[in-house]
Amino acid sequence: MAEKQARVFLWCIPRSVSTAFEICMGKLDDVQVINEPYVAALLVGPDFQQDLSDDLREMRESMNKIASVVEVNCDNPWKSDDLTLQFVKDRLEDEYPSKRVIFVKDMASTITADTLHMLPKGYKHAFLIRSPEKVFPSQKKLFNKFTTDEVMLKVGKHEVVPEHYAFGETLHVYEHLTKTGIEPKPFIMDADDLLENPESILRQFCAFAGIEYTDKLLSWDGGHDVTKYWIASKEMLQWNSVGNFHKNAFESKGFIKPSAAPSKSELSEDVLHCIEASFPYYNKLFELRAKIR
């Protein structure tokens, strides 16, 4: 392979159209997409099972009752028992010599001060954020699909919402990357900007990552076949097959214009609390975002 391999890690906020972005990146030639390896290590890997909250454990057990026999469309599924943090780091640092681009999508909220040393070497780092006013209503709606009782957005370590609402953890990863010089100026994009003008944001992202931009990134065929060439947790792909976590992304054929946030009068107290507490972190990241050109 004559040209230098591009490696980029996209750290995301939950419910930030990140799966649509991942599908978009899958349109590149000779790309290896790796889906949420640290999320998988946290939720289904052996390192953290004793730490999961009751709500998360119940959701996993509920999903596995119906999902464990589901076949997944993935040539490179990872087994849950293998998904230690060390396994993830090692696999992310593998060479993949036949690929021109290695694209990893994950949630920054899975990384803590104790696990920053497990970040893979050799990657550019970017961030995808979204307004808390859109994130938490969507998150609550998703969680309530998989339990018998209403899931409250409990906040804390190993709860359904991380201790700093995912936004604080994301800012912490950003600051670690800049202060250590691992990524002096990470690329940040906001989901609404991406949806409003995908070509502008994608051109800037590709320039940052060392990827040649192509208009092929602007549209794709809908369907679950996109996961065939991903590297991903088998168990989490099974969950998605029965739970349709990413239904809108898999059925999409391109980026669509952003919709308005729900009215606050429609939202429960737990959602409103998460929104209000998240905005100081979000605003710091938002000010650093790439703007539409």
Helices and strands as residue ranges (DSSP letters): E 6-12, H 18-25, E 31-35, H 37-43, G 49-51, H 54-67, E 76-78, G 80-82, H 85-92, E 101-107, G 108-110, G 116-118, E 124-129, H 132-143, H 167-180, E 187-190, H 191-196, H 198-209, G 215-218, G 224-229, E 231-233, H 234-243, H 247-251, G 264-266, H 269-287
